[in-house]
Amino acid sequence: MAKPCIICVAITGSLPTKANNPAVPITVSEQVESTQAAFEAGATICHAHVRNDDQTPSSDPDKFARLKEGLEKHCPGMIIQFSTGGRSGAGRTRGGMLPLGPDMASLSVGSNNFPTRVYENPPDLVEWLASEMLAHEVKPEIEAFDLSHILKAAEMHRNGQIADTPYVQFVMGVKNAMPADRHVFDYYVETVKRLFGDDAAWCAAGIGARQVQLNDWAISSGGHARTGLEDNVRLDRDTLAPSNAALVRRTAEICEKYERPVATWQQAREILGLRLPA
């Protein structure tokens, strides 16, 4: 049997608004409803940000707590992954939700350029976020915007700052960061296998029009895939995505193309070494 493919759905992010696509879920209730549909379509990880009522990014732990409660109720077994990204807050406020004990959280281990600014991840903050994840038994997902981020994750693993084999996600297609380059992608895969073993799980995410391309590369290469309205609000140049679930279904079709089953939530938890929900 071919290796099951985990589909992660990034439901909201920090940037897209309803002006970009009315389907972007902003309120906690909208997020839960959108995630439930994506879960039923095959997504087994929910990568979540929260927003203020005016659609601006937030790091409010209370909002994360309400979202976690809703997801656990309506998407039982789904892996909940909170974002500690830098658009939602500054300094340690970025990790204020980690004591809630989500299954996973994103961890950017180095800085890089973004379209209009520097995405700052200073070493002291990275080390603090990693320590909070260890303390609360939250598995980090390493968001690699650059090759150095994969190597830094390996160093942190050797030093005991990351408990288990790092789960690395390649992020490609962000303007001014790493473009969607197939030779670089293949080298990333080779590097993960060299550092963490041939069986190490990894994922890839493409931004904007590159989303479906990275889905194809990852699924055909034995990795896992991320989709969702955070990264891309369109099905194609002329068509807005009607929902997160629609993007998940498209990713599942790519899995079918390469004869890889979509992972169930039980399989996803086993692959990532996560505990079963209470």
BATOR-868499 format. One line per 8 residues: their letters; for each residue x, y, z of C-alpha. Coordinates in steps of 0.02 Angstrom, whole numbers. Last residue first. Example, Ala and Ser with C-alpha at 12.3 -4.5 7.8 and 13.67 -1.06 7.14 Angstrom:
BEGIN
SA = 684:-53:357 | 615:-225:390;
# end
This chain:
BEGIN
APLRLGLI = -434:595:1258 | -361:628:1086 | -232:504:1021 | -54:553:1052 | 52:617:909 | 197:525:828 | 181:616:662 | 143:462:558;
ERAQQWTA = 32:389:695 | -67:551:712 | -91:560:524 | -147:378:518 | -280:408:652 | -336:568:566 | -357:471:405 | -222:492:275;
VPREYKEC = -275:522:95 | -226:368:-5 | -84:385:-129 | -114:324:-307 | -22:471:-387 | -178:539:-470 | -280:496:-315 | -168:605:-209;
IEATRRVL = -190:743:-337 | -378:725:-318 | -357:742:-129 | -272:909:-158 | -421:969:-261 | -538:910:-123 | -438:1007:5 | -450:1165:-101;
AANSPALT = -638:1144:-112 | -648:1114:76 | -563:1281:110 | -710:1359:21 | -777:1433:-142 | -602:1457:-213 | -608:1613:-321 | -604:1581:-508;
DRDLRVND = -518:1678:-646 | -333:1642:-615 | -370:1470:-546 | -444:1390:-390 | -412:1551:-297 | -387:1615:-119 | -211:1547:-95 | -99:1532:57;
ELGTRAHG = -219:1566:199 | -363:1498:95 | -305:1318:111 | -177:1189:55 | -36:1095:136 | 35:931:73 | 131:780:137 | 285:701:62;
GSSIAWDN = 313:548:-47 | 383:637:-200 | 222:636:-304 | 125:711:-157 | 253:847:-127 | 278:899:-308 | 91:900:-345 | 45:999:-190;
LQVQRAGI = 189:1118:-231 | 114:1151:-403 | -62:1169:-332 | -4:1303:-212 | 109:1396:-333 | -32:1508:-393 | -35:1588:-222 | 93:1519:-100;
GAACWAAD = 155:1339:-105 | 167:1229:48 | 270:1071:72 | 273:933:201 | 397:815:282 | 396:646:370 | 563:562:405 | 573:387:329;
DGFLRKVT = 737:413:238 | 822:480:393 | 831:646:485 | 983:737:416 | 1008:649:249 | 821:625:219 | 785:808:258 | 929:863:146;
EVYYDFVH = 871:757:-1 | 696:829:13 | 766:1006:19 | 877:965:-130 | 725:911:-230 | 637:1073:-186 | 790:1175:-237 | 794:1089:-406;
RDAPMANK = 605:1112:-425 | 609:1300:-391 | 454:1377:-314 | 534:1538:-256 | 621:1555:-87 | 596:1727:-7 | 572:1896:-93 | 392:1851:-141;
VGMVFQVY = 334:1694:-51 | 330:1552:-178 | 399:1410:-73 | 371:1354:106 | 453:1186:143 | 374:1105:295 | 487:1010:413 | 431:886:546;
PTDAIQGN = 583:875:660 | 622:703:732 | 561:716:911 | 607:825:1058 | 657:990:980 | 771:1091:1096 | 869:933:1135 | 1032:1001:1066;
RHMEAAKL = 1034:878:921 | 856:929:879 | 903:1113:885 | 1047:1080:765 | 933:985:645 | 806:1127:651 | 946:1249:609 | 993:1145:457;
IHSLDFAE = 813:1149:394 | 805:1337:425 | 968:1364:331 | 886:1297:173 | 762:1442:174 | 577:1473:207 | 570:1318:316 | 419:1314:430;
IEPKVEHA = 467:1186:561 | 309:1104:629 | 330:1095:815 | 249:959:922 | 168:1031:1078 | 208:940:1239 | 175:1095:1348 | 353:1115:1412;
LMESALWE = 432:1063:1246 | 326:1187:1150 | 369:1323:1275 | 554:1283:1254 | 540:1296:1065 | 454:1465:1080 | 591:1525:1197 | 731:1464:1081;
VLDPPNEY = 651:1548:930 | 630:1709:1030 | 813:1710:1082 | 871:1669:906 | 778:1814:823 | 634:1769:706 | 601:1925:604 | 505:1915:441;
VRTPFNNS = 584:2064:355 | 464:2177:264 | 364:2210:106 | 353:2043:14 | 439:1940:151 | 625:1928:182 | 699:1797:297 | 726:1759:481;
GVSLSAMD = 760:1592:564 | 681:1452:664 | 500:1474:611 | 396:1361:724 | 216:1313:685 | 118:1233:825 | 59:1056:855 | -63:953:958;
PGLPLMGG = -129:1108:1045 | -84:1122:1229 | -175:1279:1288 | -7:1331:1363 | 48:1369:1183 | -77:1512:1161 | 40:1651:1218 | 173:1598:1093;
RTRGAGSR = 168:1749:977 | 144:1861:1129 | 325:1817:1165 | 391:1943:1041 | 268:2031:928 | 98:1979:864 | -3:1902:724 | 113:1938:579;
GGTSFQII = 257:1849:666 | 193:1672:657 | 158:1567:811 | 22:1474:717 | -84:1343:804 | -95:1163:744 | -247:1058:791 | -240:879:728;
MGPCHKEL = -414:815:690 | -474:676:805 | -648:747:830 | -688:888:707 | -846:967:781 | -809:960:967 | -618:968:962 | -629:1105:832;
GEKLRAFK = -747:1210:937 | -643:1195:1095 | -484:1237:1000 | -566:1390:922 | -628:1451:1091 | -453:1430:1165 | -372:1517:1016 | -489:1665:1040;
DPDSSPTQ = -447:1670:1225 | -261:1660:1185 | -272:1824:1086 | -132:1824:958 | -230:1928:832 | -223:1974:649 | -339:2111:581 | -511:2056:520;
DDNRVHAH = -603:2201:607 | -676:2075:731 | -499:2022:777 | -424:1869:694 | -359:1697:740 | -229:1589:654 | -249:1403:627 | -165:1260:537;
CITAGAEF = -295:1121:541 | -218:950:512 | -321:800:452 | -393:869:290 | -498:742:195 | -659:824:132 | -746:796:301 | -603:890:383;
AAQTSEVQ = -620:1032:258 | -806:1046:297 | -769:1046:484 | -632:1175:457 | -751:1298:373 | -881:1280:512 | -750:1299:649 | -672:1450:565;
ESVTIPVA = -841:1533:538 | -882:1509:723 | -713:1580:773 | -741:1734:666 | -636:1763:510 | -667:1622:385 | -609:1670:208 | -756:1625:95;
PNNAKTPL = -790:1807:48 | -625:1809:-50 | -504:1954:-62 | -626:2078:16 | -666:1943:143 | -488:1960:204 | -326:1868:167 | -176:1922:272;
SGTIAVCI = -153:1835:440 | -193:1655:397 | -369:1587:378 | -392:1400:353 | -222:1325:326 | -279:1149:284 | -153:1009:308 | -173:853:202;
ICPKAM = -77:700:263 | -34:578:124 | -44:391:155 | 108:293:97 | 64:174:-45 | 0:0:0;
# end
